[in-house]
Amino acid sequence: MGELIAELMPLFADGFVRRWHVARVRRRLAAGKPVRVPCSARSERPGWQRVYVNGRLGITPGAAAVSFGFRVLGHVDLPTGGTFHEPEPDTWHSQDWAATAYQPPGGGRPVYLQVDSRYLPVVHLAFARPETQKV
């Protein structure tokens, strides 16, 4: 019985901690403060990895770009104001995370993002045009 409880504890603890962090991210954005959201991303754009890499989205309310930071290449800025499209489910990095394809304004190849599904509304809001951002 103890082994079962030990295996279930991380599941419950992760859910609680993740909910707490999502609430904290929303509060900080409402206060106009920058936040970082755990994320995996990939793209076939120049300077990007062709496989999913783990990193963080740096979101600053009202900014003209969202920064994706990862250890391999540092960080890459993505302009806001693009559109979201259906993901490519066959190449998802983690089936537990929600995936979406972001097409930055000006065309080019999309960037595929994966975040915990609780962060997805925040990510969609972050990539909206800066003048329309409301938390």
N, C-alpha and C positions, 0 to 999 in steps of 0.2 A: 504494500500500500504506500509506503514511503517513497518508493521509486516512482510510482505514478504521480504522486504529488510533486516530486522534484522535477518531473518532466513537464508538468502543467504550469508550474510557477512562472517560468519565463514567458509563456504565452499570455498569462494574465498580467504580468508586470509590464510586458512590452505594450500591450493594449492601453494600460493606464498611462504609462509614460508618454506614449505617442499622442493620446488624447490631450494630455496636459500640454505637450509641446505645440500642438495645433492651436489650442486656445491661446497660448502665449504668443504665437506668431500672429494670430489675428489681432490680439490686443496691441502688440507693438506696431503693426501696420496701421491700425486705427489712430495710434498716437503719432504717426508720421516717422517712425523709427525704422531703420533698415533691419532686415532679417535674413537668415540663411535657412534654406529648406533642403533636406537630403534628397538627392535625385540621381538617376542614372541617365546618360544621354549618349547618343551616337548620331553621326551624320556622314554623308559622303562629300561634304564641303571641304575645301582645302583647309588644312590645319586641324582637322578633327580626326578622331579615331573611327575606324570603320566597324568597331565592335562597341558594345555598351561599356562605358567606364563610369565608375561611381564618383560622385562629387557632390557639390552643393550649388543651388541657385542662390545668388546674392540679389535680393530684391530690395530696392529703395523706392518708397512711394513717390510717384510723380516723375521718376527718372525716365529718360528716353531709351534706356537699355537695361536688360537683365543680364547679370554676369553668371556664367557657369564656370565654377572653379574645380579643377581636378589636378592631381599630382603629376600626371604625365606631361602636360603642356602648359600648366599654369592656369590661366583663365581666358575665356572667350566671351565677348559681349554679343548679345543677341538684341537687335532693335525691337522695340515694342510696336504694337499696332498691326501685327500680322494676323493670320487666321489659323484655326485649329482644324485638323482633319482626322479621319480614322487612322488608328495605328496599324502596324504590320504585325499581327499576332504570332506569326511563325518565328520571328526572331526576337521575341521579348527576352529581356534579361532575367526578369523575375515574374513569374505568373501571379505573385501575391500583390504586385504593385499595378496601379492603373497606368496605362500607356496612352500617349497622345502624340500626334505629329503636329509640329508647329512650323508653319510656313512664314518666315519673316517677310516683311514688306519688301518689294523690289524683286521678288522671284528667287530663282535659284533652287537648290536642293533643300528639302525640309530637314528639320532637326527632330529626332525622335526622343521624347522625354518619358521617363517613368518615375512616378512618385507614389507614395502611399496614397490610397484613394481619398483619405481625409484631407490631404494637401491639394488635391486637384482643383477645387474651386479657387483657392488662393493663387495657384499657378495661372489659371485662366485669367484671373483678375490682374495679376502682375503683368501679363503680356498684352493687356488691353491698352488702348491709346492712353497716354498719361492724363489727358484732360478729362477722360471718362472714368477714371479710377475712383471708386467709392468703396470703402470697406464696410 
